[in-house]
Amino acid sequence: MTKQVFLPDDIPAEGKKILEKAGLQVVVGTGRDPEKMKSEGAQASAVLIGTQKFDAEIMDAMPNLKVIARNGVGYDSVDVDAATQRGIYVVNTPKALSGSVAETAVSELLAISKNLYQNAKAIHDDNWQYRKAHPGRDIEGKTVGILGFGRIGQQVAKKLSGFDVKVIAFDPFAKSTPDVEIVDRETIFKTADYVMVHLPALPETQHSIGAEEFKLMKNDAFLINMARGSILVESELVTALKNGDIAGAALDVFEEEPLPVTNPLVDLDNVLLTPHIASNTIETKARMAIDATSDIVRVLSGEKPESAVNQLK
């Protein structure tokens, strides 16, 4: 019987070609609703998901499942322990999106510094004079602090190298380089003009940045979060932004996604909000599809995957 690969969301053609060439049946679903996934993917030997929750209940509705592939780096939405207990590999695509996320992170740093969104909006609002009362800031000569110096953090530092900024980073597993000094966590918050969050979503990082950290930051400093919304205490960030404890924030991820228009962040003028677009590019989507489907083929062919996040006996 032909093994089936279930795609709750469609993927670029490059990925589907890899699956079809391997003789696998590709089933494209109708979205991320858990009940739909359980029904449409009932016969699947593999599934390729985005950021949606994938728990034990869904796994049990797919008794043939051998591998859960995650289009992206973070896998906090997948119950990895449950998968491991059921002999299911969980794989991700860590090499596909680092450069793209870093580009977006630097773009948002520049955008919040130059107040690009509010200035562009002012033109549409027929308010040319907005700019006079809202000048931007140069980043030259400033200090950028990176929390998490893995693949993405290193790419951010590389892309910032031409902007004449000082880059410091905190990561217990990293060492200083000629261009980046590894410092303690407190130094990042106390000294950086821009704090860039590139931490993994782990139990120890959940809600690890809140009022205490915002009080440490300079009141003219900015926070840029491209990692996971759960890392911040969102309500305390809102308070810090309203009180002027920090100058502003650029956020691409949130505790609740899609971000409700009723969220208090939406009403603030000193934030840049984007809908989880850090790796949402044509090139990155193709790379992720290729990497994810290649690992699916490996697992269903009896081989070990290249990017497993769990180990099976």
N, C-alpha and C positions, 0 to 999 in steps of 0.2 A: 504493500500500500504506500502510495506517495506521501511523504511527510509534508505537513502543512506549516507555513509560516504566517502568523497573523499580524497584520499591521492595523492597529486601531485608527491611525492617521496614515495617509499616503506618504510615500517617501520619494526622493528623486529617482529618476529612471536608472541611474548608475547602480543603485543598490538593488533594485528589482532584477536587473539583468544578471547580477551575481547569483541571486537566489535561483532564478530560472535556469541559468546555465548549469547549476548544480543539481537540476532535476527536482527542485522543490516546488510545491504548489503555493502560490502567493494569494492570500486572502486579504483584501483591503476592507476594513470595517467602516463603521459610520460614526466614529467618535469615541470619546473617552469615558462615557457613562459606564460605571462598573457593571451594571446589569447587561448592557449591550456587549461589553467586552466578554463577559462570562458566556453569553449566548453565541456570539459570532466567533469566538475563539475556542469553542469547546473541543475541537479536534486538533488544536495546534500543538506542534512539537516545539515551536519557538514563537516568541512574541518580541516585537520591537516597539518600545514605548518612548514617550516623552517624559514630562514631569508629573504625570498623573500617579495617584496612589496605586500601588500594586501589592496587595496584601495576601495573607494565607487563604482567605476565602476565595479570592479570584484564582489563585494557583490551584486550589482544590477543584475548581470548576473546569480546569484544563488538565485532566489526568495524564495526558501524553507529554506534558511540558518538560523539556530538557534544558532550555536556556531562555533567560530573560535578558534581552539586549536593551541598553539604555542609550538613547541618542543624546549624549552629553557626558559631562564629567561627574556631576553630583548624582548620587544614587540613594539619597535620604528618603525618597518616596517609596522605595522598594523595601519590603521586609526581608532583608538578606538572611537573617537567621532562619526564617520560615523556609526560604528557598533552599538553604543548605541542608536543613533537616529532610527535605523532600528530594534531595539529590539533583537540584536544579542549579545550573551555573547562572550567575549574574555577571554580565559584562558591560563595560562602558566604552566611551571613545575619547580617552584623555589626550590623544595626540592631535585630534582633528580641529580643535577650536581655540587653542591657546592664543594664537596670533590674532584671531578675530576678536576674542573677548578683550585682549589687551588694547587693540585699536579702539574699540568702543569705550573702554575705560578712560583712555587718554582723551578721546573726543568729548566725553562728558566732563572731564576735568576742565578742559578748555572752555566748553560751553558754559559751565557754571561760573568760571572766572570772568568771562567776557559778557555774562548775562545775555547770551544769545537768544534764548527762548523768549524772554520777556521783551527784548528789543524787537524781535521779529513780530511778536504778537502786537506790539504797540503800533506798528505800521498798519496792520489789519484793523486796528482800533482807531485809525486816523489820529494817532498821538505821536507825531514826529518828535515832540519836545521831551518825551519820556527819557530819552538818553541823557539829557542834561542833568537830571537829578539822580541818575543811576549809572554812573561810570563803571566800567569793568576794571579788572586788575590784571597786571602782568604776572606771569609765572616765573619769568627769568629771575634768578637769584633766590628763589623760594626753596623750601624744604618739603619734599614729598616723602611721606612715610607709608610703607607698604606692609600691611598685616597679612602674612602668608607669602612665603617666597618660594613657591613651587613653580611649576611650568608657567602658569599665567603671570604670577608676580614677577618672575624673571623677564618675561616678555614685556611687561609694562615698563620695567626699568630700562630695558634695551630701547624701547620706542621713545622713552623720555630723554635719552642720552643727548639728543641734539637740542634740547630746550634750555640748557645752562641752568639746570636745577640740581640741588643736592638730594640724592636719594638715600634714604635709610630704610631698613626693613627689620621686622621681627619675625623670627621663625626658629623654634628650638632645634630644628634639624638642618639649618643652613649655616654656612660660613661666609664671612665677609669676602667681597671680591674687590678688585682695584677700583671699581666704580660704585659699589654699594656697601655701606657699613651696616653690619648686623648689630642691632641695639636691643635693649630690653623693651618690653611692652609699654611701660610707663613713659619711656622717652619718646616713643612714637606719638602718643597723645599730647605730651607736654610741648614738644618742639616742632612738630610738623605743621606746615601751612595747609597741607592737603593730606588727609588720612584716607588711604585707599584700602578697602576690605577685599581680600582675596583668600579668605579662609574656607576650609571645607566645612560642610554642615555635619557636625558631630555632637554627641551629647554634651561634651565639654565646651563647645563653642556656642551652643544655643543660648540666646539672650545674654551673651557675654559682653556686649557693648551697650551700656545704658547711662543713666544719670551720672554715675561716678566718673566714667570716661569722658563724657561731654563737659563736665566741670573741669577736668584736667586740660582740655583743649583750649587753645587761644580763641578769644571771641571773634577774631577775624579769620579763623580757619574753616575749612570745608571738609565735609565727609563725603566720600564716594563709595557706594556699596554695589558691587557687581557680583557678589557671591550668593548669599541666600538671605531672604528677609528675616528668617528666624534667628539670625545671629544678632540682630539689633533688638532692643526693647523699643518697639515702635512708638508707644505712647510717650516714653521718656525723650525720644528724639523730637517728637512734636513739641513738647514742653521746652526743650533746649532751643529749638528754632524760634519759637514764639518769644522766649525770654532774651534772645540775643546771646546765649551762651556760646553759640557757634554762628558763623556767618551764613552758612547755607549747606545744602546737601544735594547730591545727584544720586538718584536711586533707580536702579533697574529691576530690583527684586523686592518683594513684599511678603509679609506674613500671610496675607490672603490674596490669592491671584485667581481671576482678574481682580485688580484693585477696585473696590467699590467707589463710585463717584462721591459717596457720602463720607469717605475716609477724610479725616482732618488734614492730612497732608495735601490734599487736592486744593485746599483753600489758601495755602501758604504761597507767598510771592518769592520766598528765598529757597525754593526747591526746584529741581529739574526732575521730572518723573517720566520714565520710559517703560514700555510694557514688556519687560524681559526680552530685550532684543540683542543682547551682547553677542550672541553667536548666530543671529538670524540673518545670515547672508547666503547668497546663492552658492558661493564656493564652499563655505563651511558645511552647509546642509548636505552637499554632495560628498564631502570628505567623511562626515559622520555616517552617512548611509553606507558608504563603501566599507568603512572600518567595522561598523556594527554587523552588517550582513556577512562580511568575511568571517567574523568570529562565529556567527550562527552556523555557517557552512562547516567550519572546523568542528564545532561541537556535534552537529548532526552526522558528521562523517566519522565520529569516534575519536577525534583528536582533542587536545587541550586548547582552549582559547588563548589568544595573546593578551587580552586585557580583562582577565577575570578579577572580580573584587572579592570573591570567596573561594575557598578551597574545598574540594570534595574528596572524600576518601576513595 
